[in-house]
Amino acid sequence: MSTVDLALSLTPDEPLLPGDEFHQLLARLRREHRMATVTFLGADALLILRFDDVDAAFRDDEGFPAGPTYASTIEPCQGFTFESCDGPEHHLLRDLATRELRAQPVARFAAAHLDDLAHSVIDGFADRDEIDLVASFTAVFPFLTFALRMGLPVSDAATYYRWAFDILGYPGDHETGLRAASALTEHVEPVLADRRRCPADDLISSMTTAEKDGRRLDDEEIRSHVRALFSAGAATSHHGLGTTLYALLTHPEVAKRLRSRPDLIPRAVDEMLRWEPPIGVLPRIASEDVELAGQMVPAGSIVLLAIASANRDEAMYEDPDRSDLDRRPGRLLTFGFGSHYCPGSHLAKAQIVAGVRALLDRFDTLRLVEPVAARPSGTVMRGPIRLPVALA
């Protein structure tokens, strides 16, 4: 099997496997192997490359449980949440913590707020000739969206951005991660106390009132879930909006069509997220000796589920390297699968749709100025560092 060095990348200061370099590497490995040996964080890992195998691993909670991975990496910073466990406890905590992230509540929230919020962000740069859409839009809109959905003050997106990525960066920098978690907790505390007294229509309120089988979340559990959902949800949406805009900007014929057919934007977002997903690989740890991809995976092995490879598997998608607006909707692994499927996926897609719709509505021209600099990069979280565009 091939051995390739895949570095961890959450917030890369320099491009890591940018653009097609990443997908060409995955395609070569996928053609040659169902499973490839790679180096990840200095350790040997098994990269699972084909759609059916990645899908099977996501479904296998016993052989490849997600809980131990989160418990050993991010739980010391975020606290104990549904991410850190599996089985009945996972399902119970997930139900109590994420009811307002389900499809219907998100649809109501999106209809009431997201278009106006997207346009208010655009108002801050609409009169300029050239901007960086990452700094001015993708690093702002998703963080304000999650703040609003949580019930937090809708202000200071830069601080929310820093807290989210510092928390996610805890495995590589404990001190900075813990400091960010503490600051976010202090920010949440008065809101939580207020919602205990007087619930509103937001996620924190839902956590204070949700009950199942006589079980409710206590304040510390709510704080932990806010830290987890805000950091992972806003950061993934930031990257997802960035990769979608990169796909749109490099396919101007699609942008032209969507301006005349905005009803196609949701389908286009699904296809662009297939083509360039915000999560490239997700790690798991094998809990026992288990067969996957035609081989026996020893207990304790690090397994990397290559979503970016599965989403371009030739066995699943015709001409998979082409972003095709007319592609018939099919199964996607963009937000994972199984019991740990991303609970924020509905909100992530809703705000990406709203962001794309608002930008196309406001600007007749969105032209990528530096295509090479705009290429998405990273292996775990993946997105553009910059999106320099001309607005006229």
HELIX and SHEET records of a PDB file:
HELIX    1   1 ASP A   20  GLU A   32  1                                  13    
HELIX    2   2 PHE A   51  ARG A   59  1                                   9    
HELIX    3   3 GLY A   67  THR A   73  1                                   7    
HELIX    4   4 GLU A   75  GLN A   78  1                                   4    
HELIX    5   5 PHE A   82  SER A   84  5                                   3    
HELIX    6   6 GLY A   87  ALA A   97  1                                  11    
HELIX    7   7 ARG A   99  LEU A  101  5                                   3    
HELIX    8   8 ALA A  103  PHE A  109  1                                   7    
HELIX    9   9 ALA A  110  LEU A  114  3                                   5    
HELIX   10  10 ASP A  115  ASP A  123  1                                   9    
HELIX   11  11 LEU A  133  LEU A  133  1                                   1    
HELIX   12  12 VAL A  134  THR A  138  3                                   5    
HELIX   13  13 PHE A  141  MET A  150  1                                  10    
HELIX   14  14 ALA A  157  LEU A  168  1                                  12    
HELIX   15  15 HIS A  174  ARG A  197  1                                  24    
HELIX   16  16 LEU A  203  THR A  209  1                                   7    
HELIX   17  17 ASP A  219  LEU A  249  1                                  31    
HELIX   18  18 PRO A  252  SER A  260  1                                   9    
HELIX   19  19 PRO A  262  LEU A  264  5                                   3    
HELIX   20  20 ILE A  265  TRP A  275  1                                  11    
HELIX   21  21 ILE A  307  ALA A  310  1                                   4    
HELIX   22  22 GLY A  338  HIS A  340  5                                   3    
HELIX   23  23 SER A  345  ARG A  362  1                                  18    
SHEET    1   A 5 THR A   3  LEU A   6  0                                        
SHEET    2   A 5 MET A  35  PHE A  40  1                                        
SHEET    3   A 5 ALA A  43  ILE A  48 -1                                        
SHEET    4   A 5 ILE A 302  LEU A 305  1                                        
SHEET    5   A 5 LEU A 282  ILE A 285 -1                                        
SHEET    1   B 3 GLU A 130  ASP A 132  0                                        
SHEET    2   B 3 PRO A 388  ALA A 390 -1                                        
SHEET    3   B 3 ARG A 367  LEU A 368 -1                                        
SHEET    1   C 2 VAL A 290  LEU A 292  0                                        
SHEET    2   C 2 GLN A 295  VAL A 297 -1                                        
END                                                                             
